Amino acid sequence: MPILNGDSMAPANVDALDFSKALEVLEKEYPERDGIDAKTLIDSARNGGLTYNDFLMVPGYIGFPASDVTLESPVTKRIALKTPFISSPMDTVTEHNMAIHLALLGGLGVIHHNCSSDEQAEMVRKVKRFENGFILDPVVISPTTTVAEAKALKEKWGFGGFPVTENGTLRSKLVGIITPRDVQFHDNLNDPVSAVMSTDLVTARQGIDLVEANSILSKSKKGKLPIVDENFNLIALLSRSDLMKNMHYPLASKLPHSKQLISAAAIGTRPEDKIRLQKLVDAGLDIVILDSSQGNSMYQIEMIKYIKEKYPGLDVIGGNVVTREQAATLIAAGVDGLRIGMGSGSACITQEVMAVGRPQATSVYNVAQFSKRFGVPCIADGGIQNVGHIVKGLAMGATTVMMGGLLAGTTESPGQYFVGRDGQLVKAYRGMGSIDAMEDKKAAAGNKDAKASNAGTARYFSEGDRVLVAQGVSGSVQDRGSITKFVPYLMAGVQHSLQDIGVKSLVDLREGVVNGSVRFELRTASAQAEGGVHGLHSFDKKLYS
Ligand code: IMP
């Protein structure tokens, strides 16, 4: 049934009704794909960098369901994550709670250093202990430990089941086990735990494999399974709650052959940071981030070399950088990963005050495409406001993205919710270069331990500085609920976006960008207005359910 008449728009050499020729015509007459490639995109703004809002990706072909899209991606030369999301080392974003829960979901939380080195090391320890197959260094108490002390240990560690051995250490004879219920309603706080501990123990012998031990634990009605040697000395512990967690978090970030979560923490580049680092390494640190807003410095190069020599098993992420030249210096010094961004953070006023920085999309493209040649993965750090920004950061070549403000409003970030000016539930969020954060650091530097080991604000301020020059602001962000819902939403969003682009993995995305099959379009100011909600009298922006 013809629907076009004689004055159709078809060129003379094509039979307008032969639709099957569309692909042939496309191939023959349009050798260039629609849209522009990434290099042309970046070059088109040669005299001004691009931010994430300045461009879009054009759709490709959907030949698979979104759930088939995989998001595995490296964060360092040696370590890959199943979910390419990292939380910022900021004191309103990442402490052990965020680090644990983000790692369980396949991401990584970088523990901040605006605290004493002991506090930071303790947070790393909590991450490493959180989910274990066999807990090889369980907290052990002695029969003379008091009920009050056992309760205090529960507060400190966040769990209350402790094996009791003759002399209160590992590799000593197991005599009982204390659970929170044993001490909860015991009024005489000075009683020794030997008066309340259970001695009816289910144990397993050293050498048992994890599957078998898990099966004994599942069948027993106990919360913990102590592993003992032939003399009944305690060797390790298996925990029922870990068993449940192992079952529920298939994406959890772990090193091969390890049941422990991967831990990451930030430090500065001062001499005292070497002492801090030793404590973090003793606590089990896997990845250290050198936290500097301008990473291309003699201090950082010296620190990278020192770390690579002293701790060859520890991965070092350097930065921040926004140019190829900065990246080259740190790659040459031996970094295992780079962090890209200067001035794009939501609480950041660096570009305004220091007059240095770079629009984030241009920074990520230039650094990541260069670092790729050396196999050095890159984190796109800062300026991520939504799922689209995540995808754009990854399309520019970053292997992971780092978020501060977007995660600061979740229940896993430090601090309490409060009611904001507009009556909405909010949480505090502040730049680490805000006066607030720097003054906290300065106050802490007054105490002895802090002086020896604190260096958090070194990112933005030198101890000799008389005047604190702010590079960040302090404010609040809206409640986003738990990351156990929010992060799966971000993941699903990225999967759908990659499906629209027509790539099945982040590797395919990066390859498509380099070989030109993933295409882009610049966005004018009016295109940006068109791409947002417009013309509505009012609306609710509910992002997921
Ligand atoms: P956001 O995700 O846009 O909120 O940006 C988070 C990032 O901002 C962090 O990972 C840091 O790189 C950066 N940042 C944190 N504090 C400051 C500051 O005070 N000034 C400038 N940048 C900051």
Residues whose N, C-alpha, C, O or C-beta is under 5 A from the ligand:
A	BS01	IMP	S88 S344 G345 S346 A347 C348 I349 T350 D381 G382 G383 I384 M402 M403 G404 G405 L406 R430 G431 M432 G433 S434 Q471 G472 V473
